[in-house]
Amino acid sequence: MERSIIDYLFAPDSGIQGKIRNNENYAEYQSLADKNYKKLEKTLNDEQKEILNKLVDCYSDAEFESNGFYFKEGVKLGVRFVCESMSE
């Protein structure tokens, strides 16, 4: 199935994701999260580490889905805005 242009824009190979990762604020938060994750992980046993990793994976997946939804809806809203502006 061919993906829509909106799906393509949000896809990891579109270049937008790279711009986000290169954002100074994103990099700072990511670095802080990594530091705290490693600090916490050192205090856990193997079973707790597995639970933590599953939790982090679930949050990451949910965040990815919500970001994709917000992005797609934002693009649609932007196109509607342009169309409405051009028709007046």
PyMOL commands that place a pseudoatom at each C-alpha (Angstrom):
pseudoatom trace, name=CA, resn=MET, resi=1, chain=A, elem=C, hetatm=0, pos=[0.000, 0.000, 0.000]
pseudoatom trace, name=CA, resn=GLU, resi=2, chain=A, elem=C, hetatm=0, pos=[1.327, 3.425, -0.927]
pseudoatom trace, name=CA, resn=ARG, resi=3, chain=A, elem=C, hetatm=0, pos=[1.655, 5.775, 2.020]
pseudoatom trace, name=CA, resn=SER, resi=4, chain=A, elem=C, hetatm=0, pos=[0.115, 9.230, 1.970]
pseudoatom trace, name=CA, resn=ILE, resi=5, chain=A, elem=C, hetatm=0, pos=[2.247, 12.344, 1.638]
pseudoatom trace, name=CA, resn=ILE, resi=6, chain=A, elem=C, hetatm=0, pos=[1.444, 13.160, 5.264]
pseudoatom trace, name=CA, resn=ASP, resi=7, chain=A, elem=C, hetatm=0, pos=[2.655, 9.702, 6.346]
pseudoatom trace, name=CA, resn=TYR, resi=8, chain=A, elem=C, hetatm=0, pos=[5.777, 10.204, 4.246]
pseudoatom trace, name=CA, resn=LEU, resi=9, chain=A, elem=C, hetatm=0, pos=[6.517, 13.550, 5.904]
pseudoatom trace, name=CA, resn=PHE, resi=10, chain=A, elem=C, hetatm=0, pos=[6.358, 11.942, 9.348]
pseudoatom trace, name=CA, resn=ALA, resi=11, chain=A, elem=C, hetatm=0, pos=[8.350, 8.836, 8.377]
pseudoatom trace, name=CA, resn=PRO, resi=12, chain=A, elem=C, hetatm=0, pos=[11.862, 8.432, 9.780]
pseudoatom trace, name=CA, resn=ASP, resi=13, chain=A, elem=C, hetatm=0, pos=[13.361, 8.668, 6.286]
pseudoatom trace, name=CA, resn=SER, resi=14, chain=A, elem=C, hetatm=0, pos=[11.788, 12.060, 5.512]
pseudoatom trace, name=CA, resn=GLY, resi=15, chain=A, elem=C, hetatm=0, pos=[14.442, 14.107, 7.288]
pseudoatom trace, name=CA, resn=ILE, resi=16, chain=A, elem=C, hetatm=0, pos=[12.045, 15.744, 9.742]
pseudoatom trace, name=CA, resn=GLN, resi=17, chain=A, elem=C, hetatm=0, pos=[12.924, 13.291, 12.509]
pseudoatom trace, name=CA, resn=GLY, resi=18, chain=A, elem=C, hetatm=0, pos=[16.598, 14.206, 12.086]
pseudoatom trace, name=CA, resn=LYS, resi=19, chain=A, elem=C, hetatm=0, pos=[15.784, 17.879, 12.500]
pseudoatom trace, name=CA, resn=ILE, resi=20, chain=A, elem=C, hetatm=0, pos=[13.973, 17.107, 15.731]
pseudoatom trace, name=CA, resn=ARG, resi=21, chain=A, elem=C, hetatm=0, pos=[16.910, 15.106, 17.077]
pseudoatom trace, name=CA, resn=ASN, resi=22, chain=A, elem=C, hetatm=0, pos=[19.294, 17.931, 16.186]
pseudoatom trace, name=CA, resn=ASN, resi=23, chain=A, elem=C, hetatm=0, pos=[17.172, 20.449, 18.090]
pseudoatom trace, name=CA, resn=GLU, resi=24, chain=A, elem=C, hetatm=0, pos=[19.129, 21.790, 21.059]
pseudoatom trace, name=CA, resn=ASN, resi=25, chain=A, elem=C, hetatm=0, pos=[16.249, 21.412, 23.559]
pseudoatom trace, name=CA, resn=TYR, resi=26, chain=A, elem=C, hetatm=0, pos=[15.475, 17.874, 22.404]
pseudoatom trace, name=CA, resn=ALA, resi=27, chain=A, elem=C, hetatm=0, pos=[19.122, 16.864, 22.711]
pseudoatom trace, name=CA, resn=GLU, resi=28, chain=A, elem=C, hetatm=0, pos=[19.287, 18.304, 26.231]
pseudoatom trace, name=CA, resn=TYR, resi=29, chain=A, elem=C, hetatm=0, pos=[16.175, 16.435, 27.390]
pseudoatom trace, name=CA, resn=GLN, resi=30, chain=A, elem=C, hetatm=0, pos=[17.319, 13.225, 25.715]
pseudoatom trace, name=CA, resn=SER, resi=31, chain=A, elem=C, hetatm=0, pos=[20.723, 13.450, 27.381]
pseudoatom trace, name=CA, resn=LEU, resi=32, chain=A, elem=C, hetatm=0, pos=[19.131, 14.049, 30.781]
pseudoatom trace, name=CA, resn=ALA, resi=33, chain=A, elem=C, hetatm=0, pos=[16.723, 11.146, 30.280]
pseudoatom trace, name=CA, resn=ASP, resi=34, chain=A, elem=C, hetatm=0, pos=[19.577, 8.819, 29.290]
pseudoatom trace, name=CA, resn=LYS, resi=35, chain=A, elem=C, hetatm=0, pos=[21.610, 9.872, 32.321]
pseudoatom trace, name=CA, resn=ASN, resi=36, chain=A, elem=C, hetatm=0, pos=[18.700, 9.276, 34.706]
pseudoatom trace, name=CA, resn=TYR, resi=37, chain=A, elem=C, hetatm=0, pos=[17.800, 5.975, 33.046]
pseudoatom trace, name=CA, resn=LYS, resi=38, chain=A, elem=C, hetatm=0, pos=[21.343, 4.645, 33.483]
pseudoatom trace, name=CA, resn=LYS, resi=39, chain=A, elem=C, hetatm=0, pos=[21.437, 5.877, 37.075]
pseudoatom trace, name=CA, resn=LEU, resi=40, chain=A, elem=C, hetatm=0, pos=[18.152, 4.115, 37.871]
pseudoatom trace, name=CA, resn=GLU, resi=41, chain=A, elem=C, hetatm=0, pos=[19.097, 0.968, 35.974]
pseudoatom trace, name=CA, resn=LYS, resi=42, chain=A, elem=C, hetatm=0, pos=[22.185, 0.497, 38.164]
pseudoatom trace, name=CA, resn=THR, resi=43, chain=A, elem=C, hetatm=0, pos=[19.952, 0.170, 41.227]
pseudoatom trace, name=CA, resn=LEU, resi=44, chain=A, elem=C, hetatm=0, pos=[17.686, -2.540, 39.764]
pseudoatom trace, name=CA, resn=ASN, resi=45, chain=A, elem=C, hetatm=0, pos=[17.883, -6.319, 39.643]
pseudoatom trace, name=CA, resn=ASP, resi=46, chain=A, elem=C, hetatm=0, pos=[17.389, -8.185, 36.337]
pseudoatom trace, name=CA, resn=GLU, resi=47, chain=A, elem=C, hetatm=0, pos=[13.630, -8.626, 36.776]
pseudoatom trace, name=CA, resn=GLN, resi=48, chain=A, elem=C, hetatm=0, pos=[13.147, -4.948, 37.602]
pseudoatom trace, name=CA, resn=LYS, resi=49, chain=A, elem=C, hetatm=0, pos=[15.297, -3.943, 34.606]
pseudoatom trace, name=CA, resn=GLU, resi=50, chain=A, elem=C, hetatm=0, pos=[13.067, -6.009, 32.334]
pseudoatom trace, name=CA, resn=ILE, resi=51, chain=A, elem=C, hetatm=0, pos=[9.955, -4.326, 33.737]
pseudoatom trace, name=CA, resn=LEU, resi=52, chain=A, elem=C, hetatm=0, pos=[11.552, -0.896, 33.364]
pseudoatom trace, name=CA, resn=ASN, resi=53, chain=A, elem=C, hetatm=0, pos=[12.485, -1.613, 29.747]
pseudoatom trace, name=CA, resn=LYS, resi=54, chain=A, elem=C, hetatm=0, pos=[8.953, -2.767, 28.947]
pseudoatom trace, name=CA, resn=LEU, resi=55, chain=A, elem=C, hetatm=0, pos=[7.555, 0.379, 30.577]
pseudoatom trace, name=CA, resn=VAL, resi=56, chain=A, elem=C, hetatm=0, pos=[9.919, 2.636, 28.637]
pseudoatom trace, name=CA, resn=ASP, resi=57, chain=A, elem=C, hetatm=0, pos=[9.056, 0.803, 25.394]
pseudoatom trace, name=CA, resn=CYS, resi=58, chain=A, elem=C, hetatm=0, pos=[5.329, 1.280, 26.015]
pseudoatom trace, name=CA, resn=TYR, resi=59, chain=A, elem=C, hetatm=0, pos=[5.735, 4.987, 26.741]
pseudoatom trace, name=CA, resn=SER, resi=60, chain=A, elem=C, hetatm=0, pos=[7.950, 5.414, 23.677]
pseudoatom trace, name=CA, resn=ASP, resi=61, chain=A, elem=C, hetatm=0, pos=[5.449, 3.634, 21.430]
pseudoatom trace, name=CA, resn=ALA, resi=62, chain=A, elem=C, hetatm=0, pos=[2.555, 5.677, 22.816]
pseudoatom trace, name=CA, resn=GLU, resi=63, chain=A, elem=C, hetatm=0, pos=[4.521, 8.914, 22.372]
pseudoatom trace, name=CA, resn=PHE, resi=64, chain=A, elem=C, hetatm=0, pos=[5.394, 7.997, 18.788]
pseudoatom trace, name=CA, resn=GLU, resi=65, chain=A, elem=C, hetatm=0, pos=[1.742, 7.288, 17.984]
pseudoatom trace, name=CA, resn=SER, resi=66, chain=A, elem=C, hetatm=0, pos=[0.501, 10.509, 19.571]
pseudoatom trace, name=CA, resn=ASN, resi=67, chain=A, elem=C, hetatm=0, pos=[3.216, 12.573, 17.864]
pseudoatom trace, name=CA, resn=GLY, resi=68, chain=A, elem=C, hetatm=0, pos=[2.256, 11.060, 14.517]
pseudoatom trace, name=CA, resn=PHE, resi=69, chain=A, elem=C, hetatm=0, pos=[-1.389, 11.876, 15.122]
pseudoatom trace, name=CA, resn=TYR, resi=70, chain=A, elem=C, hetatm=0, pos=[-0.640, 15.474, 16.163]
pseudoatom trace, name=CA, resn=PHE, resi=71, chain=A, elem=C, hetatm=0, pos=[1.658, 15.952, 13.180]
pseudoatom trace, name=CA, resn=LYS, resi=72, chain=A, elem=C, hetatm=0, pos=[-0.886, 14.616, 10.679]
pseudoatom trace, name=CA, resn=GLU, resi=73, chain=A, elem=C, hetatm=0, pos=[-3.705, 16.663, 12.158]
pseudoatom trace, name=CA, resn=GLY, resi=74, chain=A, elem=C, hetatm=0, pos=[-1.482, 19.761, 12.155]
pseudoatom trace, name=CA, resn=VAL, resi=75, chain=A, elem=C, hetatm=0, pos=[-0.667, 19.293, 8.472]
pseudoatom trace, name=CA, resn=LYS, resi=76, chain=A, elem=C, hetatm=0, pos=[-4.359, 18.847, 7.644]
pseudoatom trace, name=CA, resn=LEU, resi=77, chain=A, elem=C, hetatm=0, pos=[-5.263, 21.954, 9.631]
pseudoatom trace, name=CA, resn=GLY, resi=78, chain=A, elem=C, hetatm=0, pos=[-2.510, 23.925, 7.887]
pseudoatom trace, name=CA, resn=VAL, resi=79, chain=A, elem=C, hetatm=0, pos=[-3.780, 22.859, 4.454]
pseudoatom trace, name=CA, resn=ARG, resi=80, chain=A, elem=C, hetatm=0, pos=[-7.337, 23.798, 5.411]
pseudoatom trace, name=CA, resn=PHE, resi=81, chain=A, elem=C, hetatm=0, pos=[-6.081, 27.163, 6.630]
pseudoatom trace, name=CA, resn=VAL, resi=82, chain=A, elem=C, hetatm=0, pos=[-4.294, 27.828, 3.331]
pseudoatom trace, name=CA, resn=CYS, resi=83, chain=A, elem=C, hetatm=0, pos=[-7.309, 26.709, 1.279]
pseudoatom trace, name=CA, resn=GLU, resi=84, chain=A, elem=C, hetatm=0, pos=[-9.663, 28.912, 3.267]
pseudoatom trace, name=CA, resn=SER, resi=85, chain=A, elem=C, hetatm=0, pos=[-7.287, 31.868, 3.054]
pseudoatom trace, name=CA, resn=MET, resi=86, chain=A, elem=C, hetatm=0, pos=[-6.968, 31.504, -0.717]
pseudoatom trace, name=CA, resn=SER, resi=87, chain=A, elem=C, hetatm=0, pos=[-10.715, 31.253, -1.299]
pseudoatom trace, name=CA, resn=GLU, resi=88, chain=A, elem=C, hetatm=0, pos=[-11.575, 34.611, 0.244]
for i in range(1, 88): cmd.bond("trace and resi %d" % i, "trace and resi %d" % (i + 1))
show_as sticks, trace
zoom trace
